[in-house]
Amino acid sequence: MEVKNDNTKLEYSGRMSDYQLHNQNKKPYVNYEQDSFNSYQNHLYKRALFGLSTFEKSELEAMCNKKKMRIAKVHKKAQRIINIYKQKLTIAYTNDIFSTLFPNSPVTEFLLEETETDNSLKNSLTFKELGITKEKIAKILISEGVLPKNFMSIRKDPNALPRLNYGKKEKTM
């Protein structure tokens, strides 16, 4: 294998097998994390977590203003609930650390007494850093009424089901 380096161009002279996998037992693709939610559940979850940004521009243009306001309101409520939950987890983690490392310190006693959350403070830690799973967030949002109570059992969008069309009723004499 020889690589010639000229300031104007790079050339490779060698075999393509040098770049191929030598171990055929390894799979050449990446496994991504799969969740247990179906597409409609993912839609509801993302709509609550990300609000109007989950929709394409064409969908937003076709959507009525009341629906947009409803989605924005649900999104804001979900963000507030998740932020409070993240604050509670952070407080629990820090209390555990301080009580383990500095059990007899007056600072530790003060920190252990402070367990209130602050709505004006935004917790910027990620779900991954706090060890929060998608299922845990969904359960919290269900318990707070952001997601429907039957969220875990929903399989299809109820509004996507075919509707019966009765047409015009004829007058009978």
DRENRO-234228 format. One record per residue (C-alpha): residue number from 1; x, y, z. Coordinates in nm, 3 decimals, always signed. Each point is the difference from the previous one (the first is absolute). Example, Ala and Ser with C-alpha at 12.3 -4.5 7.8 and 13.67 -1.06 7.14 Angstrom:
BEGIN
<rec pos="1" x="+1.230" y="-0.450" z="+0.780"/>
<rec pos="2" x="+0.137" y="+0.344" z="-0.066"/>
END
This chain:
BEGIN
<rec pos="1" x="+0.000" y="+0.000" z="+0.000"/>
<rec pos="2" x="+0.148" y="+0.328" z="-0.107"/>
<rec pos="3" x="-0.143" y="+0.348" z="+0.033"/>
<rec pos="4" x="+0.163" y="+0.268" z="-0.211"/>
<rec pos="5" x="-0.037" y="+0.349" z="+0.136"/>
<rec pos="6" x="+0.038" y="+0.275" z="-0.253"/>
<rec pos="7" x="-0.118" y="+0.347" z="+0.089"/>
<rec pos="8" x="-0.240" y="-0.003" z="-0.293"/>
<rec pos="9" x="-0.161" y="-0.344" z="+0.033"/>
<rec pos="10" x="-0.018" y="-0.315" z="+0.211"/>
<rec pos="11" x="+0.023" y="-0.343" z="-0.157"/>
<rec pos="12" x="-0.049" y="-0.342" z="+0.156"/>
<rec pos="13" x="+0.163" y="-0.305" z="-0.143"/>
<rec pos="14" x="-0.093" y="-0.316" z="+0.182"/>
<rec pos="15" x="-0.268" y="-0.262" z="+0.029"/>
<rec pos="16" x="-0.363" y="+0.071" z="+0.087"/>
<rec pos="17" x="+0.008" y="-0.299" z="+0.234"/>
<rec pos="18" x="+0.218" y="+0.210" z="+0.231"/>
<rec pos="19" x="-0.311" y="+0.206" z="+0.077"/>
<rec pos="20" x="-0.244" y="-0.288" z="+0.028"/>
<rec pos="21" x="-0.083" y="-0.180" z="+0.322"/>
<rec pos="22" x="+0.246" y="-0.274" z="+0.079"/>
<rec pos="23" x="-0.226" y="-0.165" z="+0.252"/>
<rec pos="24" x="-0.313" y="-0.120" z="-0.177"/>
<rec pos="25" x="-0.175" y="-0.072" z="+0.334"/>
<rec pos="26" x="-0.034" y="+0.372" z="+0.072"/>
<rec pos="27" x="-0.311" y="+0.166" z="-0.134"/>
<rec pos="28" x="+0.076" y="+0.298" z="-0.224"/>
<rec pos="29" x="-0.295" y="+0.206" z="+0.123"/>
<rec pos="30" x="-0.079" y="+0.189" z="+0.316"/>
<rec pos="31" x="-0.274" y="-0.107" z="+0.239"/>
<rec pos="32" x="-0.201" y="+0.297" z="+0.118"/>
<rec pos="33" x="-0.192" y="+0.005" z="+0.324"/>
<rec pos="34" x="-0.358" y="-0.110" z="-0.054"/>
<rec pos="35" x="-0.286" y="+0.105" z="+0.222"/>
<rec pos="36" x="-0.324" y="-0.182" z="+0.059"/>
<rec pos="37" x="-0.221" y="+0.281" z="-0.135"/>
<rec pos="38" x="-0.185" y="-0.022" z="-0.329"/>
<rec pos="39" x="-0.010" y="+0.286" z="-0.248"/>
<rec pos="40" x="-0.313" y="+0.164" z="+0.144"/>
<rec pos="41" x="+0.135" y="-0.020" z="+0.356"/>
<rec pos="42" x="+0.326" y="+0.155" z="-0.123"/>
<rec pos="43" x="-0.200" y="+0.275" z="-0.168"/>
<rec pos="44" x="-0.188" y="+0.084" z="+0.323"/>
<rec pos="45" x="+0.321" y="-0.019" z="+0.204"/>
<rec pos="46" x="+0.197" y="+0.226" z="-0.235"/>
<rec pos="47" x="-0.290" y="+0.244" z="-0.029"/>
<rec pos="48" x="-0.005" y="+0.037" z="+0.379"/>
<rec pos="49" x="+0.378" y="+0.025" z="+0.033"/>
<rec pos="50" x="+0.085" y="+0.215" z="-0.302"/>
<rec pos="51" x="-0.326" y="+0.181" z="-0.075"/>
<rec pos="52" x="-0.057" y="+0.159" z="-0.339"/>
<rec pos="53" x="+0.357" y="-0.068" z="-0.112"/>
<rec pos="54" x="-0.095" y="-0.364" z="-0.068"/>
<rec pos="55" x="-0.222" y="+0.105" z="-0.289"/>
<rec pos="56" x="+0.106" y="+0.085" z="-0.352"/>
<rec pos="57" x="-0.070" y="+0.343" z="-0.141"/>
<rec pos="58" x="-0.281" y="-0.129" z="-0.222"/>
<rec pos="59" x="-0.170" y="-0.167" z="+0.299"/>
<rec pos="60" x="+0.023" y="+0.320" z="+0.203"/>
<rec pos="61" x="-0.154" y="+0.203" z="-0.282"/>
<rec pos="62" x="-0.294" y="-0.241" z="-0.023"/>
<rec pos="63" x="-0.050" y="-0.007" z="+0.379"/>
<rec pos="64" x="-0.254" y="+0.232" z="+0.162"/>
<rec pos="65" x="+0.118" y="+0.253" z="+0.257"/>
<rec pos="66" x="-0.192" y="-0.160" z="+0.287"/>
<rec pos="67" x="+0.179" y="-0.330" z="-0.053"/>
<rec pos="68" x="+0.335" y="+0.179" z="-0.014"/>
<rec pos="69" x="-0.080" y="+0.176" z="+0.329"/>
<rec pos="70" x="-0.107" y="-0.331" z="+0.157"/>
<rec pos="71" x="+0.323" y="-0.171" z="-0.107"/>
<rec pos="72" x="+0.210" y="+0.292" z="+0.127"/>
<rec pos="73" x="-0.183" y="-0.007" z="+0.335"/>
<rec pos="74" x="+0.053" y="-0.376" z="+0.041"/>
<rec pos="75" x="+0.367" y="+0.039" z="-0.099"/>
<rec pos="76" x="+0.053" y="+0.275" z="+0.258"/>
<rec pos="77" x="-0.166" y="-0.212" z="+0.272"/>
<rec pos="78" x="+0.211" y="-0.305" z="-0.093"/>
<rec pos="79" x="+0.321" y="+0.205" z="+0.012"/>
<rec pos="80" x="-0.089" y="+0.137" z="+0.344"/>
<rec pos="81" x="-0.077" y="-0.350" z="+0.134"/>
<rec pos="82" x="+0.320" y="-0.149" z="-0.144"/>
<rec pos="83" x="+0.209" y="+0.289" z="+0.134"/>
<rec pos="84" x="-0.140" y="-0.051" z="+0.352"/>
<rec pos="85" x="+0.066" y="-0.374" z="-0.025"/>
<rec pos="86" x="+0.359" y="+0.062" z="-0.113"/>
<rec pos="87" x="+0.049" y="+0.242" z="+0.289"/>
<rec pos="88" x="-0.128" y="-0.260" z="+0.248"/>
<rec pos="89" x="+0.239" y="-0.260" z="-0.141"/>
<rec pos="90" x="+0.291" y="+0.244" z="+0.014"/>
<rec pos="91" x="-0.080" y="+0.089" z="+0.362"/>
<rec pos="92" x="-0.016" y="-0.369" z="+0.091"/>
<rec pos="93" x="+0.335" y="-0.069" z="-0.170"/>
<rec pos="94" x="+0.178" y="+0.292" z="+0.162"/>
<rec pos="95" x="-0.144" y="-0.080" z="+0.342"/>
<rec pos="96" x="+0.121" y="-0.357" z="-0.036"/>
<rec pos="97" x="+0.348" y="+0.113" z="-0.101"/>
<rec pos="98" x="+0.036" y="+0.254" z="+0.281"/>
<rec pos="99" x="-0.140" y="-0.233" z="+0.266"/>
<rec pos="100" x="+0.242" y="-0.272" z="-0.111"/>
<rec pos="101" x="+0.313" y="+0.213" z="-0.032"/>
<rec pos="102" x="-0.060" y="+0.258" z="+0.275"/>
<rec pos="103" x="-0.242" y="-0.156" z="+0.251"/>
<rec pos="104" x="+0.077" y="+0.232" z="+0.295"/>
<rec pos="105" x="+0.042" y="+0.329" z="-0.184"/>
<rec pos="106" x="-0.232" y="+0.295" z="+0.073"/>
<rec pos="107" x="-0.017" y="+0.065" z="-0.376"/>
<rec pos="108" x="-0.137" y="-0.350" z="-0.049"/>
<rec pos="109" x="-0.266" y="+0.056" z="+0.265"/>
<rec pos="110" x="-0.104" y="+0.323" z="-0.171"/>
<rec pos="111" x="-0.015" y="-0.168" z="-0.344"/>
<rec pos="112" x="-0.201" y="-0.294" z="+0.132"/>
<rec pos="113" x="-0.260" y="+0.239" z="+0.141"/>
<rec pos="114" x="-0.045" y="+0.179" z="-0.335"/>
<rec pos="115" x="-0.220" y="-0.219" z="-0.218"/>
<rec pos="116" x="-0.219" y="+0.261" z="-0.171"/>
<rec pos="117" x="-0.004" y="+0.037" z="-0.375"/>
<rec pos="118" x="-0.001" y="+0.330" z="-0.186"/>
<rec pos="119" x="-0.225" y="+0.054" z="-0.304"/>
<rec pos="120" x="+0.217" y="+0.287" z="-0.123"/>
<rec pos="121" x="+0.315" y="-0.216" z="-0.006"/>
<rec pos="122" x="+0.055" y="-0.205" z="-0.316"/>
<rec pos="123" x="+0.179" y="-0.331" z="+0.057"/>
<rec pos="124" x="+0.231" y="-0.042" z="-0.300"/>
<rec pos="125" x="+0.108" y="-0.358" z="+0.074"/>
<rec pos="126" x="-0.096" y="-0.249" z="-0.268"/>
<rec pos="127" x="-0.220" y="-0.306" z="+0.047"/>
<rec pos="128" x="+0.301" y="-0.220" z="-0.070"/>
<rec pos="129" x="+0.211" y="+0.172" z="+0.268"/>
<rec pos="130" x="-0.278" y="-0.050" z="+0.255"/>
<rec pos="131" x="-0.079" y="-0.354" z="-0.113"/>
<rec pos="132" x="-0.359" y="+0.081" z="-0.098"/>
<rec pos="133" x="-0.157" y="-0.232" z="-0.256"/>
<rec pos="134" x="-0.266" y="+0.082" z="-0.255"/>
<rec pos="135" x="-0.241" y="-0.236" z="+0.177"/>
<rec pos="136" x="+0.056" y="+0.179" z="+0.333"/>
<rec pos="137" x="-0.074" y="+0.338" z="-0.158"/>
<rec pos="138" x="-0.314" y="-0.142" z="-0.160"/>
<rec pos="139" x="-0.120" y="-0.135" z="+0.337"/>
<rec pos="140" x="+0.059" y="+0.340" z="+0.163"/>
<rec pos="141" x="-0.188" y="+0.180" z="-0.277"/>
<rec pos="142" x="-0.286" y="-0.251" z="+0.026"/>
<rec pos="143" x="-0.026" y="+0.047" z="+0.377"/>
<rec pos="144" x="-0.006" y="+0.379" z="-0.044"/>
<rec pos="145" x="-0.269" y="-0.015" z="-0.271"/>
<rec pos="146" x="+0.217" y="+0.119" z="-0.290"/>
<rec pos="147" x="-0.025" y="-0.332" z="-0.183"/>
<rec pos="148" x="-0.325" y="-0.199" z="-0.001"/>
<rec pos="149" x="-0.059" y="-0.263" z="+0.270"/>
<rec pos="150" x="-0.014" y="-0.275" z="-0.264"/>
<rec pos="151" x="+0.328" y="+0.113" z="-0.163"/>
<rec pos="152" x="+0.178" y="-0.332" z="+0.057"/>
<rec pos="153" x="-0.280" y="-0.196" z="-0.169"/>
<rec pos="154" x="-0.067" y="+0.233" z="-0.295"/>
<rec pos="155" x="+0.072" y="-0.175" z="-0.329"/>
<rec pos="156" x="-0.153" y="+0.225" z="-0.269"/>
<rec pos="157" x="-0.093" y="+0.364" z="-0.035"/>
<rec pos="158" x="-0.374" y="+0.003" z="+0.078"/>
<rec pos="159" x="-0.045" y="+0.292" z="-0.240"/>
<rec pos="160" x="+0.159" y="-0.196" z="-0.285"/>
<rec pos="161" x="-0.264" y="-0.273" z="+0.011"/>
<rec pos="162" x="-0.248" y="-0.002" z="-0.286"/>
<rec pos="163" x="-0.312" y="+0.204" z="+0.066"/>
<rec pos="164" x="-0.350" y="-0.106" z="-0.096"/>
<rec pos="165" x="-0.162" y="+0.226" z="-0.255"/>
<rec pos="166" x="-0.375" y="-0.008" z="+0.022"/>
<rec pos="167" x="-0.056" y="+0.260" z="-0.269"/>
<rec pos="168" x="-0.322" y="+0.197" z="-0.022"/>
<rec pos="169" x="-0.301" y="-0.141" z="+0.173"/>
<rec pos="170" x="-0.307" y="-0.034" z="-0.215"/>
<rec pos="171" x="-0.326" y="+0.134" z="+0.129"/>
<rec pos="172" x="-0.260" y="-0.268" z="+0.049"/>
<rec pos="173" x="-0.367" y="+0.077" z="-0.020"/>
END
